[in-house]
Amino acid sequence: MKICMMTNTYLPHVGGVARSVSTFAHEFIRQGHEALVVAPKFDVFAFASVSETQGMVVAEAMAAGLPVVALNAPGVREVVRDGENGILLPAAAPASDFSAALGRLVADAALRARLGAGARETAGLFSRERCAARVIAFYGETRRATRARRLLLHLHPWTAMLNRVGLEWDLLASRTQTVAAAMLNDEKVKAS
């Protein structure tokens, strides 16, 4: 089996994709297959999907310093900033508008370089380290924001004591009812 995988040397900065492709290639070769990893040099990344738009492929292209031409769709609109790192077209843009946007970038090397630099800067926002730090910060913020409530409702010593007394009271009441019922049944049995 012959396998060709396309990647770019900058991709490890985004999500480890290139490293993963390289790992797959080495594994395929180890198994006796021919594997070729191609690291192409492109000038622009065109993304015309409005349904498969998680934005990761766009961030990967940006990590390679490619300006992006894309349609405004969820995932993409969170990454592409029109005029800063690419060209963002309306979701229902006709093919002629998409083609014209690509043509602008092909014809204007300075615009392509400026948007490419912005793209690489944007991609840095999506690095593993940065995303992990953001998740940790979010959890920390959530814990801090809910700490007072947690302490007041669940961990406050007075609340904890009241909860324990309530549980003990419920146990005592349940046992008292059981003993009373047993005693009443004993008296009924003796009376008959």
N, C-alpha and C positions, 0 to 999 in steps of 0.2 A: 504494500500500500504506500502511496506517495501522498504526503501531507504538506501543504503550504500554509503557513500562518503569517499574517501581516501584523506588525507591531511597530512601535517607534521607541527609540532609545529614551525618550523623556517619560514614557508611561509609568515607570516605577514611582515617580513623584506623586502620582494621583492615587493609585490604588493597588499597586503591585502587579498590574496586568502584564506588563512586559516580562517581569520576573516569572509570572505564572506560565506565560506562553513559552518562555525558554525552558522552564521545568518540564512542561508537556513535551516539548521537542526532544529533550534529552531522554525522557522516558520512552517515547516512540522509537528513538534510535536504539536504545537499550533493548527494546523488544524486537529489533531487526527490521524496522520500517525505515524508509527514507523520509527525513523531515527537513524542511527548509524554512527558516524564519527570515522573512523579508522585512527590512526596515526602510520603508519608502520615504521619499522626500516630496512632500506636497506643498502647495502654496496656499490653499484655501480648503476649508472643510465645509461641505454642503450637507445640510440635514433637512430633508423635506418631509419628514414624518410628523403627523399630528396625533398618532395613536401609540407609538412606541417611544415615549418621550421622558424616560426617567432622568435624562440629563447627564448620565455618566459618560456616555460616548462623546458628548459635547465637551465635557470637562477634560477628557483624555486628549481630544484633539487640541484643546486650548493649552494643555500641558506641553504639547509639541510646538507651541508658538503659532498655531494656525488661527487666523481670523475665521469666524464662523458665519455662514449665511444660513439662517434657519427660519422656520415658521413659528409664530407665537403660539405655543402650546404649553400645558403644564410640564414642569420639569425643565424645559428649555428656557422659559421666560425667567426662571429663577437664576439662570446662569448667564445667558446672553444679554448684554447691555448694548442696545443699539448705539452705534457710534463710538463705543468705548472698547469693545473686544470683538465686535462683529456687526452684522446687519440682521436685525430682527424684523421680519415681514409679518403682516397680518396672517392669521391662520388660513384664511380663504384666498390668499394672494394667488393670482393666476401665474402660470408657468412663465409668462413673459416678464413679470416683475421679478421672479426668482432669477431668471436668466440675466436680466439687466443688473441685478445686484452682484451676481458673480462677475459679470462683465466689468463693472466698476472696479472691483478688486483686481481683476486681471490687468486692467489698463493703468491702474494707479499704484505704483510700487510703494510710494510714500504712505498712502492710506493703508495698504496691506501691511507694511512694517509697523505702523502705529497701532493698528487693531491687533496685530499679532503680539506686540509687546503687552498690550492690555489683556489679551487672552492668556498669556503666560502668567501674568500677575493674578488674574482671576482664578486660574487653575490652582494656584498656591493656597487659595481659600478652601480647597477641597482635598488637601493632602490627608493622609491617614492620621498623622499626628495632630493636625489642626481639628479634624472632625472628632477625634477621640477627646481632645481637650474640651471641645464644645459640649460633648455629651456629659463629660465629668462635671463641667461647670453647671450644666442644666440640672443634673441630679443634686449637686450641692446647693444650688439656688432653691430647688424644690424642697429639700430637707430644711433649709433655713426658714423658708416661707411657712412651712407647716409645723415647725418646732413648737411654737407657742401653743398651737392647738393640740398637738400631740401631748405636750406636757400637761396642759390644763385638763384635757379629757381622759387621758389614759395613764399618765405617769405621775400625776400630782399626788403627793403622799395622802392628803385628805381624801381625794377621790378614790384612791386605792383602798384606804381603810374603810370607807363607806361601802365600797363594792364587796370587800371581805366580810364585813358585818352583815350585809344583805344576804350573801351566800350562806353564812352561818345561820342566819335567821330562817332562811328557806329550808335548810337541812333540819333544823330544830323543829320547825312547824310540821314538816313532813313526818318526822319520827313521832312527834306528839300525836298526830292524827292516826298514825299506824298503831301506836300503843293504845290510844283511846278506842279505836275500832276493835282491837283485839280484846280489850277488857270488856267492852260492851257485849261482844259475842260470847265471852266466857260466862258473863252473868246470865245471858239468855240461855246458855246451855245448862247452867246450874239450876236455873228456875224451872226448866222443863223436866 
